[in-house]
Amino acid sequence: MEVDELREISELRMALEIFAVGLAAQKRTEDELKVIEAAHEAIGVEIERLIAETELKSNLLQTLTSGHLVKEEWILHVAIISAAKNQLIKKEILRHHLINRVVGMYTGGHLDVPSPSNRAEAVAFLRSTYNEHKEICEAIKRKDPIAARHAMELHLQLGVDSMLRRMARGEVGQIVGQFAKSAFDPAATRDP
């Protein structure tokens, strides 16, 4: 993926998903909130499992991801979009593959660290992403659309900035190759 394409995809995703999370905060049902919270919890469990599993391995950063983590990220974002109750927004996000084209890239082993030997930064990145999602989920739970939009904007922008830094360091081939090999298959996931 070229820098301009990533920028354009990210701008479209931000425009739609930031608006959608505000709607989700206003319109979500208790059942939809349970789906959102369950996906967030599954992300946290998988992050901690990966961290514990890789503590003694030599190829640390390459294993700090999984197809399950990518799927749960996708499920969380689609659950939020579904709670917005705007089928046109959801259709456009899914039609353009706006979530999986970006989520798979920065959760598929493409951690924003200067060196593949820096496990502490990789772990911090994963936990930071979890905490960004937590802020989004809590704003939705409180039915606070302003806080939800702000938290989503911060989350998406941090991810885009991370990807752009990696691309600038010449890691484009790694990003595309790793993404192509990821276990992510949106057809195999449940639609919240």
C-alpha positions as CSV (number, residue, x, y, z in Angstrom):
1,M,0.0,0.0,0.0
2,E,1.3,3.4,-0.9
3,V,1.4,6.3,1.5
4,D,-1.3,8.3,-0.4
5,E,-3.6,5.3,-0.5
6,L,-3.2,4.8,3.3
7,R,-3.8,8.5,3.9
8,E,-7.0,8.4,1.7
9,I,-8.3,5.2,3.3
10,S,-7.6,6.5,6.7
11,E,-9.3,9.9,6.1
12,L,-12.4,8.1,4.8
13,R,-12.4,5.7,7.7
14,M,-12.0,8.5,10.2
15,A,-14.8,10.5,8.7
16,L,-17.3,7.6,8.8
17,E,-16.2,5.8,11.9
18,I,-15.8,8.9,14.1
19,F,-19.3,10.0,13.2
20,A,-20.6,6.4,13.7
21,V,-19.2,6.1,17.2
22,G,-21.1,9.2,18.2
23,L,-24.3,7.7,16.9
24,A,-23.5,4.4,18.6
25,A,-23.1,6.3,21.9
26,Q,-26.6,7.8,21.4
27,K,-28.4,4.9,20.0
28,R,-26.9,1.7,21.4
29,T,-29.0,-0.9,23.2
30,E,-27.9,-2.8,26.2
31,D,-27.5,-5.9,24.0
32,E,-25.2,-4.0,21.6
33,L,-23.2,-2.7,24.5
34,K,-22.7,-6.3,25.7
35,V,-21.3,-7.3,22.3
36,I,-19.0,-4.2,22.3
37,E,-17.8,-4.9,25.8
38,A,-17.3,-8.7,25.1
39,A,-15.2,-7.9,22.0
40,H,-13.1,-5.4,24.0
41,E,-12.6,-8.0,26.8
42,A,-11.6,-10.6,24.2
43,I,-8.9,-8.2,22.8
44,G,-7.5,-7.7,26.3
45,V,-7.4,-11.5,27.1
46,E,-5.7,-12.2,23.8
47,I,-3.1,-9.4,24.3
48,E,-2.2,-10.7,27.8
49,R,-2.1,-14.3,26.4
50,L,0.3,-13.2,23.7
51,I,2.5,-11.3,26.1
52,A,2.7,-14.2,28.5
53,E,3.3,-16.7,25.7
54,T,6.1,-14.8,24.1
55,E,8.0,-14.0,27.3
56,L,10.5,-16.7,26.8
57,K,10.6,-16.9,23.0
58,S,13.5,-15.6,21.0
59,N,11.4,-14.3,18.0
60,L,9.4,-12.0,20.3
61,L,7.8,-9.3,18.2
62,Q,6.8,-11.5,15.3
63,T,4.6,-13.5,17.7
64,L,3.0,-10.6,19.5
65,T,-0.1,-10.9,17.3
66,S,-2.5,-13.5,16.2
67,G,-5.4,-14.0,13.8
68,H,-7.7,-14.0,16.8
69,L,-6.5,-10.6,17.9
70,V,-7.1,-9.1,14.4
71,K,-10.6,-10.7,14.3
72,E,-11.6,-9.4,17.7
73,E,-10.4,-5.9,16.7
74,W,-12.6,-6.2,13.6
75,I,-15.5,-7.5,15.6
76,L,-15.2,-4.6,18.1
77,H,-15.2,-1.9,15.3
78,V,-18.1,-3.5,13.4
79,A,-20.1,-3.9,16.7
80,I,-19.7,-0.2,17.3
81,I,-20.7,0.7,13.7
82,S,-23.7,-1.6,14.0
83,A,-24.8,0.1,17.2
84,A,-24.9,3.4,15.2
85,K,-27.9,2.0,13.4
86,N,-27.0,3.6,10.1
87,Q,-26.8,0.9,7.5
88,L,-25.4,3.2,4.8
89,I,-22.4,4.1,6.9
90,K,-21.9,0.4,7.8
91,K,-22.3,-0.7,4.2
92,E,-19.7,1.9,3.0
93,I,-17.1,1.0,5.7
94,L,-17.5,-2.7,4.9
95,R,-17.7,-2.2,1.1
96,H,-14.4,-0.4,1.1
97,H,-12.9,-2.8,3.6
98,L,-11.8,0.3,5.6
99,I,-11.4,-1.6,8.9
100,N,-9.6,-4.7,7.7
101,R,-7.3,-2.8,5.3
102,V,-5.9,-0.8,8.3
103,V,-6.6,-2.9,11.4
104,G,-4.9,-5.9,9.9
105,M,-1.9,-3.8,9.0
106,Y,-1.2,-2.4,12.5
107,T,-2.3,-5.4,14.6
108,G,-0.8,-7.9,12.2
109,G,2.7,-7.7,13.6
110,H,3.5,-4.2,12.5
111,L,4.2,-2.7,15.8
112,D,5.6,0.8,15.9
113,V,9.0,0.0,17.4
114,P,12.4,1.1,16.3
115,S,13.9,-2.4,16.6
116,P,12.4,-5.9,16.4
117,S,14.3,-6.6,19.7
118,N,12.4,-4.0,21.7
119,R,9.8,-6.1,23.4
120,A,8.9,-3.5,26.0
121,E,7.7,-1.0,23.4
122,A,5.8,-3.7,21.6
123,V,4.0,-4.6,24.8
124,A,3.3,-1.0,25.6
125,F,1.8,-0.5,22.1
126,L,-0.6,-3.4,22.5
127,R,-1.7,-2.2,26.0
128,S,-2.0,1.3,24.8
129,T,-4.3,0.2,22.0
130,Y,-6.4,-1.8,24.5
131,N,-6.7,1.3,26.7
132,E,-7.7,3.5,23.6
133,H,-10.5,0.9,23.0
134,K,-11.4,1.1,26.7
135,E,-12.0,4.9,26.5
136,I,-14.2,4.4,23.4
137,C,-16.2,1.6,25.1
138,E,-16.7,3.6,28.3
139,A,-17.9,6.7,26.4
140,I,-20.4,4.5,24.6
141,K,-21.5,2.9,27.9
142,R,-22.0,6.4,29.3
143,K,-23.9,7.4,26.2
144,D,-21.5,10.3,25.7
145,P,-21.2,11.0,21.9
146,I,-18.6,13.8,22.3
147,A,-16.2,11.7,24.4
148,A,-16.8,8.7,22.1
149,R,-15.9,10.7,19.0
150,H,-12.9,12.2,20.7
151,A,-11.6,8.8,21.9
152,M,-12.2,7.2,18.4
153,E,-10.4,10.1,16.6
154,L,-7.4,9.7,18.9
155,H,-7.3,5.9,18.5
156,L,-7.6,6.0,14.7
157,Q,-5.1,8.9,14.4
158,L,-2.5,7.2,16.6
159,G,-2.8,4.0,14.4
160,V,-2.4,6.0,11.2
161,D,0.6,7.9,12.5
162,S,2.2,4.6,13.5
163,M,1.7,3.2,10.1
164,L,3.0,6.3,8.4
165,R,6.2,6.2,10.5
166,R,6.8,2.6,9.6
167,M,6.2,3.3,5.9
168,A,8.7,6.3,6.1
169,R,11.3,3.9,7.6
170,G,11.0,1.8,4.4
171,E,9.1,-1.1,6.0
172,V,6.4,-1.0,3.3
173,G,7.3,-4.4,1.9
174,Q,7.1,-5.9,5.4
175,I,3.8,-4.4,6.1
176,V,2.2,-5.5,2.8
177,G,3.7,-9.0,3.0
178,Q,2.7,-9.5,6.6
179,F,-0.8,-8.3,6.0
180,A,-1.2,-10.7,3.0
181,K,-0.1,-13.6,5.3
182,S,-2.3,-12.6,8.2
183,A,-5.0,-15.0,9.4
184,F,-7.6,-12.3,9.1
185,D,-10.6,-13.4,7.1
186,P,-13.7,-11.1,7.5
187,A,-15.9,-13.8,6.0
188,A,-15.0,-16.2,8.8
189,T,-16.0,-13.7,11.6
190,R,-19.4,-13.2,13.1
191,D,-21.3,-10.1,12.2
192,P,-22.4,-8.4,15.4
